[in-house]
Amino acid sequence: MSGETGSAGDESVVGPGELARDVSEGRAGVVLMRTDSFVQLRPLGGGRQWDAKPESVRRMTPREELSVRLAWVNAGHRWGR
């Protein structure tokens, strides 16, 4: 995509479909779209999407991702249903 920033080896760049953390909002979400000026995310289980500055969005560590997914499942949600 022409609007993507960073290089293929840049660990801070997250792409569509990946879980990411918006550190300015303290929220985790799935990346919907990324441009030079914003990253669009939505909550893991769906819901209202939000825009974040690219510098505020970072890749989640495997531990963080597991924690977010586990919290979502524990809240009564099921994958693929």
Kinemage of the C-alpha trace (Angstrom):
@kinemage 1
@onewidth
@group {chain A} dominant
@subgroup {mainchain}
@vectorlist {calphas} color= white
{ca met a 1} P 0.000 0.000 0.000
{ca ser a 2} L 1.398 3.379 -0.934
{ca gly a 3} L 0.349 4.993 2.349
{ca glu a 4} L 2.240 2.547 4.563
{ca thr a 5} L 5.163 3.786 6.569
{ca gly a 6} L 8.283 2.000 7.689
{ca ser a 7} L 10.119 -0.908 6.138
{ca ala a 8} L 9.380 -4.614 6.069
{ca gly a 9} L 11.809 -5.102 8.959
{ca asp a 10} L 10.292 -2.356 11.108
{ca glu a 11} L 8.772 -4.123 14.133
{ca ser a 12} L 6.730 -1.056 15.106
{ca val a 13} L 4.651 -1.051 11.905
{ca val a 14} L 1.445 -3.043 12.188
{ca gly a 15} L -0.747 -3.953 9.263
{ca pro a 16} L -4.417 -4.673 8.675
{ca gly a 17} L -5.749 -7.613 10.663
{ca glu a 18} L -3.083 -7.423 13.368
{ca leu a 19} L -3.721 -6.664 17.025
{ca ala a 20} L -2.113 -3.433 18.165
{ca arg a 21} L -2.055 -1.161 21.192
{ca asp a 22} L -3.000 2.511 20.961
{ca val a 23} L -0.840 3.841 23.789
{ca ser a 24} L -2.450 7.294 23.730
{ca glu a 25} L -5.888 5.792 24.467
{ca gly a 26} L -4.683 2.792 26.467
{ca arg a 27} L -6.738 0.523 24.206
{ca ala a 28} L -6.047 -2.565 22.146
{ca gly a 29} L -7.671 -3.193 18.797
{ca val a 30} L -7.483 -4.793 15.386
{ca val a 31} L -5.896 -2.622 12.697
{ca leu a 32} L -8.342 -1.919 9.878
{ca met a 33} L -6.237 0.498 7.850
{ca arg a 34} L -2.952 2.359 8.095
{ca thr a 35} L -1.899 5.531 6.270
{ca asp a 36} L 0.851 8.083 6.851
{ca ser a 37} L -1.531 10.245 8.894
{ca phe a 38} L -3.622 7.761 10.895
{ca val a 39} L -4.239 4.159 11.888
{ca gln a 40} L -7.824 2.983 12.098
{ca leu a 41} L -8.578 0.352 14.760
{ca arg a 42} L -11.634 -1.410 16.146
{ca pro a 43} L -12.108 -3.375 19.374
{ca leu a 44} L -11.310 -7.093 19.180
{ca gly a 45} L -14.924 -8.228 19.403
{ca gly a 46} L -16.247 -5.514 17.106
{ca gly a 47} L -17.688 -2.162 17.987
{ca arg a 48} L -16.964 1.467 17.313
{ca gln a 49} L -13.724 2.050 15.439
{ca trp a 50} L -11.320 4.869 16.219
{ca asp a 51} L -8.435 6.668 14.580
{ca ala a 52} L -5.018 6.965 16.185
{ca lys a 53} L -1.784 8.685 15.276
{ca pro a 54} L 0.709 6.207 13.760
{ca glu a 55} L 3.319 7.071 16.386
{ca ser a 56} L 0.840 6.087 19.141
{ca val a 57} L 0.174 2.601 17.743
{ca arg a 58} L 2.570 -0.235 18.410
{ca arg a 59} L 2.743 -3.949 17.889
{ca met a 60} L 1.674 -5.952 20.917
{ca thr a 61} L 4.040 -8.399 22.534
{ca pro a 62} L 2.945 -12.053 22.444
{ca arg a 63} L 2.167 -11.811 26.173
{ca glu a 64} L -0.018 -8.713 25.680
{ca glu a 65} L -1.836 -10.311 22.762
{ca leu a 66} L -2.539 -13.461 24.781
{ca ser a 67} L -3.792 -11.360 27.688
{ca val a 68} L -6.182 -9.370 25.460
{ca arg a 69} L -7.522 -12.489 23.746
{ca leu a 70} L -7.961 -14.317 27.058
{ca ala a 71} L -9.814 -11.383 28.606
{ca trp a 72} L -12.124 -11.309 25.579
{ca val a 73} L -12.878 -15.043 25.851
{ca asn a 74} L -13.366 -14.803 29.614
{ca ala a 75} L -15.920 -12.057 29.022
{ca gly a 76} L -18.137 -14.670 27.379
{ca his a 77} L -17.150 -14.449 23.729
{ca arg a 78} L -16.252 -17.385 21.516
{ca trp a 79} L -13.926 -17.424 18.510
{ca gly a 80} L -15.592 -17.958 15.154
{ca arg a 81} L -19.165 -17.758 16.393
